[in-house]
């Protein structure tokens, strides 16, 4: 209900103000499970990607958003749940495995699931190595992966700035990638890496970013 309300009120306002340039929308299926995998340069990515896809896209969110006490906690739970965010406990021992299971369940419900395979926002606007979680989800679910290249959202909300700014935004969707035929090879580290790299190459072509063969989170830690 909340998502529908926002789609009828906030979404038209954002489209009018930012006029995002969207290409490849025909590659996003209107129904059924699909993985929307993109680069991550701003918090605003999670707003503009569903806006461009014209479909509700579920993302993982910290479980704390759904378990905080009191009236504020209740309000947060209703808000994030209404947006379609899915809670996951990232502190659990099997957090990574549990996250994959949650993602697969979302896809089997026929929903669109959004993921940023870099695992973190880019520290400098370049594209970093993809983690293999995207491969596990794709192989286990059999759902198609639609790559998306996001351009301009880093200028809409620069790092460390809570304010939004007017800037050109582009969202480019690519043809779906299919990996269901590799389902029985999920335990192969080589296959997982090859799948993750194939998705990364597709995203990079759409975003036009320079590539850094390092994990973005490691670069942030080093800084």
N, C-alpha and C positions, 0 to 999 in steps of 0.2 A: 504493500500500500504506500509506504513512504517513498519507495523508488518511483512508483507511478506518479505520485504527487510532484516529486522533484523533476521528473521528465516533462511534466506539463507546465512547470513554473520556472525553475532555475535553469534547466537546459536551454530553453529558447533564449533566455537572457544572455547566457554564455555564448551561444552561437551568434547572437546579434552583436555582442561587444567584440569578441575575438575573431569571428568569421574564420574558423580553422579550415585550412585547405585539406581535404580528405581525398585520397586516391585508393583505388582497389577495394572499395566497399563491397563489390560483388563477390569478393573472396571470403567474406564473413557469412557463414550459413545463418539463416534466420532462426533456425531451430536446431535442437540436438546438441550433444556435447562437443565442445571445441576448446582447444587450448590457444589462448591469445598470448603470444610470447614476444616481449618487446625490450628495447633498451630502456634504461632508467636514469633520467637526468634531473628529475624534479618530483616533489610530492604531487605536483599538479598532473603528472602522468596518469594517475589513477582516476582523475576527473575527466581528462580529455579523451582517453582511450574509449571508455564506454560511450561518451558523448558522440564520438566519431563512428563507433560501431553500431550505434542505435540499437543496442542490446544490453541488458544488464550483465555485467561481468563480475563474477565473484573473485575476491582476493582473500588471501589468508591475513588474519589479524591476530595480534597478541591476545591471549585468553584474558588478560587483565581488563581489557576493554569491556568484557562481558561479565566479570565477576566482582567489580568494585561495589562496595556496600553503599547503602543510603539512596536517597532520591537521585543524586547525581549519577550514581552507578546504574540505577534503573534506567535513567534517561540515556546514558551512553549505550547500554545494551539494546534499547529500542532503536536508537539511531543507527548504530553500526549493523545491527541485524536487519533493519529495514533497507539498508543499502546493499545487503547481500554479502557482507563480509563474513568470513567463516573463522571461528575461533580455533586457535591451536596453541597448545602449551609448549613453548619453545625451551622451557627449562627441564622438561622431562628427559629421562635417560635415553629413551627411544624417540626423541623429538623429530629427528629427520625422517625416520621410517614412518612415524605417525602422520607427519605432514603429507607424505606421499599417499598414504591410505585415505586421508581426508580429501585430497585433491581428486583421486580416482573416484571416490564416492560422489563428489559434486558432479563430475563428468557423466557418471552413469545415471544421474538424475536428469540428464539432458540439458544441463546448464553450461554456460560459457565460463571458463575459468581463466583468470589472468595471472601471469607470472612474469617476473623480471629475472631471467636466469643468471644475471651477474650476481645476484644475491644481495646487492646493496646499491644505493645510488652512486653513480659515477663521481669520483672525487674531483674530476677536472673537465668533464664533458666528453671525454673519449670513451670508447667502448672497451670493456675489459672481458677477460676470459669467462665463459659461461660455466656454471657448475652443472654437474650431471643429473641433478634432480629433475630437470626438464625431460631428460631422456627416460628416466625411470617412469615418470608419469605418462609419457607418450606411449612407451612400450606396454606398460601394464594396462592402460585404459583402452588403447587402440584408437583414441580420439585423434582427429587431425590437428596439426599445429599450424596456426595462421601466424606468420611472422609479422611484426609491426615495427616500423621505424618512426620514432617520435622526434620532431624537430621544433625547437623554439621554446619549450616549456621551461628550460633553465633560465631564460630571460623573463618569463612570466613570474616565476618565484625563484629568485636567486638563492643559493645556499646561505643559510643564516638569516634570511629576510622573511618575515611572516606576511609581509604585504604582497599583494598581487599587482603586477604591472602590465600595461598594454604592450603586447609584442606579437609578431606574426607566429602562428602555430601551424604545423603541418603534421598530419597523421597519415602514414602510408602503409596500407595492408598489402601483403604479398600472397601469392598462390599457396594454398594449404600443402603442408608436407605430411606424408603418411609413413608411419613406422610400425604399424601393427604387425607386419610380417616378421619383425625382429623380436616379437614378444618372448620367444623361448630363449633369447640370448641376453636377457636382462642382467644375468650375473657376470657377463663379460665386461670388464673395465674398458677394454678397447672399443667395443661396440657402443657403450655409453658415451665415451668421449667423442667418437665419430658422429653420433647423433647430435650431441650438444654442439659440436663444431659446425655441423651442417645448418642447424638453426641459427647459430651465430652469424655465419656467412650471409644467410638470407636477410637477417635483421640489419647487418652492416650495409648491405647494398641499398636498403631502404632508407636508412638513417644518414648515410654518407659520412659516418664518423671514422676517425683514425682508430686503429686497433692496437691495444696493448696486451701482450701475451702474459698477463699477470692477473691474479684475482684482485678486484677492486678493494675488498675488505683488507687484504694484506698491505696494500698501498696506504690505506687510511691509518692502519696500525703503525706503520713505519713512520708516518708523519707525526 
